[in-house]
Amino acid sequence: MGLRSWWRSRSATDAPAAPAPPTEQDVLASLNRVNAMLSDGNAPPVVTSRVVRIARTINATLPRLRNLGLGSQEAYSVVATATTYLPESVGAYLRLPRQWADTRPIDGYKTSLMVLVEQLELLAGTMDSILDAANRADAQALLAHGMFLEAKFGHTADGGPDLSLNSPT
């Protein structure tokens, strides 16, 4: 058996399967796990309200991910935020003793709570921007369709549709 034939047989049988990309249900399940972490960890309202805002934005964005393009950076960011970034940030904070996390500075004058709130604000702003981009894509499609209709059917001088019987279509 030569090196080439050995390599072909080895690569054909031992190739690891790539994991399937997360589905919409996986994303929602991850958000539900974060919600359970907040409840179980007795998270302060300032944290819970920000996580709820992020989760709502992700929920609103999920149906529009196809409009952003399959495999787009924005779609990846939404999925990664729900399945990795958000759970890791919240989990790291909740593993700390509450009194210590909320009162002891860890980064200059910032407590763990302040650091987490900054991270959540960054994630919220990013998710808002992505939702806006997805909505703008829908709005651009509406404008493009309007331009098509205008080109196809034309307008009269007063701006309304030309409904005369003599107009060519």
Backbone torsions as a table, in degrees:
resi	resn	phi	psi	omega
1	MET	NA	124.7	179.8
2	GLY	-83.2	168.6	-178.7
3	LEU	-61.7	-41.2	180.0
4	ARG	-62.7	-48.1	-178.4
5	SER	-66.0	-37.2	176.4
6	TRP	-62.9	-44.4	-178.6
7	TRP	-64.0	-43.6	178.3
8	ARG	-61.4	-46.2	-179.5
9	SER	-67.1	-36.5	-179.7
10	ARG	-70.1	-45.6	-177.3
11	SER	-70.2	-29.7	-179.6
12	ALA	-73.7	-31.6	-176.1
13	THR	-99.5	-27.5	-174.0
14	ASP	-101.5	7.6	-178.1
15	ALA	-68.7	121.9	179.3
16	PRO	-70.1	141.3	178.5
17	ALA	-77.2	135.9	177.4
18	ALA	-73.4	139.7	178.9
19	PRO	-66.6	149.1	179.0
20	ALA	-69.6	145.7	177.9
21	PRO	-66.4	151.5	179.3
22	PRO	-61.1	140.0	177.4
23	THR	-91.2	173.0	176.3
24	GLU	-59.1	-37.4	178.6
25	GLN	-66.8	-35.8	176.6
26	ASP	-64.2	-41.2	179.3
27	VAL	-64.1	-46.8	179.6
28	LEU	-64.3	-38.6	177.9
29	ALA	-64.0	-38.3	177.9
30	SER	-65.0	-41.4	177.4
31	LEU	-63.8	-37.3	176.9
32	ASN	-65.0	-37.6	177.7
33	ARG	-65.3	-39.2	177.6
34	VAL	-63.6	-42.0	178.1
35	ASN	-60.1	-42.5	178.0
36	ALA	-64.8	-38.5	177.3
37	MET	-60.5	-41.0	-179.7
38	LEU	-64.1	-43.5	-179.6
39	SER	-66.4	-47.3	-178.2
40	ASP	-67.3	-33.6	-177.1
41	GLY	-89.1	3.5	179.6
42	ASN	51.6	52.4	-178.4
43	ALA	-68.3	145.4	177.9
44	PRO	-66.3	154.2	-178.9
45	PRO	-56.7	-32.5	-179.7
46	VAL	-63.5	-32.1	177.4
47	VAL	-78.4	-48.8	-177.2
48	THR	-58.2	-44.2	-178.1
49	SER	-63.5	-37.2	179.6
50	ARG	-71.7	-39.0	177.9
51	VAL	-65.6	-40.3	178.2
52	VAL	-62.1	-41.3	178.0
53	ARG	-60.8	-44.9	179.5
54	ILE	-63.4	-44.7	-178.8
55	ALA	-62.9	-40.9	178.3
56	ARG	-63.4	-41.3	179.6
57	THR	-66.0	-41.5	177.6
58	ILE	-62.7	-44.4	177.8
59	ASN	-58.3	-40.1	179.8
60	ALA	-71.8	-28.9	-176.8
61	THR	-82.7	-33.0	-174.4
62	LEU	-49.4	-48.0	-179.6
63	PRO	-66.3	-16.7	-176.7
64	ARG	-99.0	0.0	-176.7
65	LEU	-59.3	-32.7	179.1
66	ARG	-62.0	-32.2	-180.0
67	ASN	-69.4	-23.9	-179.6
68	LEU	-80.9	-12.3	-179.8
69	GLY	102.6	133.4	179.4
70	LEU	-64.1	131.2	179.6
71	GLY	77.0	13.8	-179.7
72	SER	-72.3	158.4	177.7
73	GLN	-61.3	-37.5	-179.8
74	GLU	-65.4	-45.6	178.8
75	ALA	-61.6	-42.8	177.6
76	TYR	-60.2	-43.4	-178.4
77	SER	-62.4	-39.3	178.8
78	VAL	-63.6	-49.2	-178.6
79	VAL	-64.7	-45.1	-179.4
80	ALA	-64.9	-36.0	177.5
81	THR	-62.8	-46.0	-177.7
82	ALA	-70.6	-36.7	-172.0
83	THR	-99.0	-18.9	-176.3
84	THR	-129.9	-62.2	-170.8
85	TYR	-61.2	-49.7	-178.3
86	LEU	-65.5	-50.9	179.5
87	PRO	-60.1	-38.2	-179.2
88	GLU	-68.2	-42.8	179.1
89	SER	-63.0	-50.1	-178.3
90	VAL	-65.2	-43.2	-179.4
91	GLY	-61.8	-42.7	179.3
92	ALA	-61.3	-42.0	178.5
93	TYR	-66.4	-45.8	-175.4
94	LEU	-69.4	-20.4	176.8
95	ARG	-73.0	-17.7	179.9
96	LEU	-81.2	149.3	172.6
97	PRO	-61.0	131.6	-171.2
98	ARG	-55.5	-50.9	-178.0
99	GLN	-59.1	-44.3	-179.3
100	TRP	-65.4	-46.4	-177.0
101	ALA	-63.0	-32.7	-174.5
102	ASP	-92.3	-9.2	-175.8
103	THR	-125.2	-25.2	-175.6
104	ARG	-92.1	125.4	176.7
105	PRO	-66.5	138.8	177.1
106	ILE	-123.3	-19.1	-178.2
107	ASP	-136.8	88.9	-173.6
108	GLY	67.0	-116.4	178.9
109	TYR	-97.2	-3.5	-173.9
110	LYS	-83.7	134.1	173.8
111	THR	-84.8	171.5	176.6
112	SER	-59.6	-37.2	178.3
113	LEU	-62.0	-44.6	179.4
114	MET	-64.2	-40.1	178.7
115	VAL	-63.6	-44.9	179.0
116	LEU	-62.1	-44.3	180.0
117	VAL	-60.2	-41.3	176.7
118	GLU	-60.7	-43.6	178.7
119	GLN	-62.8	-42.3	-179.9
120	LEU	-66.5	-37.1	177.0
121	GLU	-64.7	-40.1	177.6
122	LEU	-63.3	-46.0	178.3
123	LEU	-63.1	-41.7	-179.8
124	ALA	-62.8	-45.4	179.3
125	GLY	-62.7	-39.9	178.5
126	THR	-65.9	-44.0	179.7
127	MET	-65.3	-37.7	176.1
128	ASP	-61.7	-42.8	179.6
129	SER	-63.7	-39.5	-179.9
130	ILE	-68.9	-40.9	176.4
131	LEU	-61.9	-42.0	176.8
132	ASP	-60.2	-41.8	179.3
133	ALA	-63.6	-41.0	178.9
134	ALA	-65.3	-41.3	178.3
135	ASN	-67.4	-38.0	177.1
136	ARG	-63.5	-35.5	177.1
137	ALA	-62.2	-41.4	176.7
138	ASP	-65.3	-41.1	179.9
139	ALA	-65.9	-38.9	177.7
140	GLN	-64.5	-37.3	177.0
141	ALA	-63.4	-39.4	177.7
142	LEU	-63.9	-44.3	178.4
143	LEU	-63.9	-42.4	179.1
144	ALA	-62.5	-40.6	178.8
145	HIS	-65.5	-38.0	176.6
146	GLY	-62.8	-40.4	178.1
147	MET	-66.8	-37.3	175.7
148	PHE	-61.3	-47.1	-179.0
149	LEU	-63.3	-39.4	178.6
150	GLU	-63.9	-43.4	179.0
151	ALA	-66.9	-36.6	-177.0
152	LYS	-73.6	-45.7	-171.8
153	PHE	-108.7	-15.4	176.0
154	GLY	67.9	174.8	179.9
155	HIS	-134.1	156.2	173.0
156	THR	-83.5	176.6	-177.3
157	ALA	-61.5	-32.0	-178.7
158	ASP	-83.6	4.0	175.1
159	GLY	95.8	-9.4	179.8
160	GLY	-87.8	171.7	178.6
161	PRO	-68.3	147.0	178.6
162	ASP	-84.1	101.9	-177.0
163	LEU	-103.7	11.6	-179.6
164	SER	-67.6	151.6	-179.5
165	LEU	-72.5	-19.5	-176.2
166	ASN	-89.1	-5.5	-175.1
167	SER	-78.6	136.6	176.7
168	PRO	-76.3	142.7	179.3
169	THR	-119.5	NA	NA
